[in-house]
Amino acid sequence: MKIPHHKKPSACAGPERFKALLIVMISISILHSGFPAAAQNTELHDDDGKTRPDHLRLDRDRTRSLTELRVLQPDQHPKVLFFRIASQKARDGMRWQPWHEKFSRSMGIVGKSLGEEKFGDNDRVLEFFNRYKSTHPEHLLLLHFNGQARDPIFQAEPFFAGHWIYYNGATILEDVSATDAVTDIKVSDSRLFLTTTGRGKKYQRHEDVGLCELDDTGRPNWSRNEQVTILKVDHEQKIITVQRGRYGTKPRSFRVGHSYAAAHVTSGPWGKESNLIWYYNFSTAAPLDEDGKQAGDIFAAQLSEWFAPAGPLETFDGVEFDALRYWPRNKGNEHRGMDINADGQRDNGVFDGIQTYGVGVVKFLENLRERMGEDRLIMADGDRWYHQRGFALLNGMESEMFPTGSDANFDDWAGGINRFSFWSSNACKPVFQYIARPESETLARMRLIIAGAVLSNAGVAVNDFVPNVKNNTPSAIWDELDKGSENELGWLGRPLGPAKHLALEKPDILATVGSSRSNELRDWICPVHCTVSNDHGAIELNSRPGEDGPLRFELRDIPCDGPDLFVSATVSASPRKGYPENTARLLQAAVAGSEIEPTMDVKIIPNMSYVNEKPFTSSFYFKDLSGKHVTFRFRIEGSEQIKISKLSVHAAPDVMFRRFENGLVLANPSSHDVKLELAKIWPGERFRRIKGSPNQDPHTNNGQPARKTVTLAARDALFLIRETAGGEVQ
């Protein structure tokens, strides 16, 4: 069985630089065609060179079932995984025995084991991972794979030059001969090229450029191309100096006025010795290869073959696509931007009102799901507004941090809850989701992140340490995840119901008697970019004649007597024309004056959710408010009809709780302390605190009985042990 693998390239490295890869029971060599072929090796060894015992060999006859995985059992909360640190330690040379002892202490591993974005000893990672899975078949083994881009020397042979995204390019102004020598190329606009690009000052690489012929209409013809790397840019002479015949291509001649040069859209590099990685062009408007295939077609076929029987990823339970976006990332500057439809002009991928890149990504996922079947988990990033919309095709999402990265104050707390909840209601079964590498400067906020996971039926994929613990003593798992000193994974057991918002117990401001206006919901909704009407008790929003979306409305002059307002909205939406089935629409809520338009350079939109044809209840939490009244503005993607069946506003923080067979979880995302009476939250029950590790937070987790009233600090959570565990909720 063959799989892509490579070592650090020389300046002219191409696919011939790949090296042989050995994994469990699989002997691997590289094919330039890019697709695996079977070969077997039954002799595997431990670190000391002795033949591995039979009980550690991979059992290829084992009937695999996702339903047997521990993380998918309903009575296993919290769900704990190790993240990419497991693959990194194997790649760095950690011996099998200590590696196994360390990383078998959770319910599974999410890790990188291929070289699509980073160099390293991935053959060793694959051996460790397959060996781990054969020893622990009940543990999840999930491939973490970059779904947005790949290293051009990583198994790129099946792809053709038009399957990548380029910036708008320049016409070549002088004949270029076919030579291996460094070449000066005169171009119409040298500002479209950079000598170096990369990730910060530390990770810079010379820019990769595609050269191609122009067809009779003046459009780039990527079937006749050469890949080069820029060595120097002379803006005064409009000359780019390049190294020829890169990434497996051969130097060819290009005629003046009939040829074109464009820089690749890239990210990375993701290591000191790694390359820039090239963006796939998933757009339905992108060029096709000679067989009429798009990048997503090649990608889906390649991945599914690696997961097939006798494939190098046969034992893996599925894949999580890191960085796979629905909206393409905004890359460029004042001179250049992405050319999604490959016509030589910058664009954003939207043609005739359709976001063709996102549509293409969903079609790729449809193709992959058809090939992989339902016995593999397929997941993707989902913590930001531009992430995945393939809800019915994917089993769930990864949230990198929580609610999302760079949100230390939990301003998007409600958005994080909404995203997990919407995926739970709309994803392909079985549903599995997790928070990846949770990080915070305080253990209180770390508890709140973990609470966000268990409130949402999500897991937590941890790295190697707990930050800022006493004495900086490393620890692999937080006390809340394994019941502290009792070291019991899944200790909370089965949830006894969904998570609850305490704010909903407060009066609905919109229905409060004595309000300054009618208590009818229709009278509170003020159309801004839509029409509003009643439909059998629901509020119907439609676009105005001749107007396109988005739909917008307001809730004006809402009384505000404190710092917190909580909004609950049950909404359904007609599908958007021209988009795949089940592609949900973005719903946003904001205080007037703080709206954020979803453009490609925007990363975080607080208080977001999704809507589709199935009614879904979203929550929106606004904190640190001032003034006596506030106006909320709502924006719904698209111009198709929206129905609001319920809408309420409550003057309270979004404090949440959830009851489990063996415990209670409380969460306070607000900016102030709250006092909670446990007898009101769970009458007739007694609780005690976790007995925590001495190097974490022994003050909070002191093992003592919980008082009748607990004070939950700002941006903190509390995990309590139920002393009458095992009974039903009262």
Secondary structure, 3 states (H helix, E strand, C coil): CCCCCCCCCCCCCCHHHCCCEEECCEEECCCCCCCCCCCECCCCECCCCCECCHHHCCCCCCCCCHHHCHHHCCCCECEEEECCHHHHHHHCCCCHHHHHHHHCCCCEEEECCCCCCCCCCHHHHHHHHHHHHHHCCCCEEEEEEECCEECCCCCCCCCCHHHECEECCEEECCCECCCCCCEEEEECCHHHCCCEEEECCCEEEECEEEEEEECCCCCEEEEEEEEEEEEEEECCCCEEEEECCCCCCCCCCECCCCEEEEEECEECCCCCCCCCEEEECCCCCCCCCCCCCCHHHHHHHHHHHHHCCCCCCCCCCEEEEECCCCCCCCCECCCCEEECCCCCCCCCCEECCEEHHHHHHHHHHHHHHHHHCCCCEEEEECCCCCCCCCCCCCCEEEEECCCCCCCCCCCCHHHHHHHHHHHHHHCCCCCCCEEECCCCCCHHHHHHHHHHHHHCCCEEEECCCCCCCHHHCCCCCCHHHHCHHHCCCCECCCECCCCEEHHHHCCCHHHCCCCCCCCCHHHHEEECCCEEEEECCEEEEECCCCCCCCEEEEEEEEECCCCCEEEEEEEEECCCCCCCCCCCEEEEEEECCCCCCCCCCCCCCCCEEEECCCCEEEEEEECCCCCCEEEEEEEECCCCCEEEEEEEEECCCCCEEEEECCEEEEEECCCCCEEEEHHHHCCCCCEEECECCCCCCCCCCECCECCCEEEECCCEEEEEEECCCCCCCC
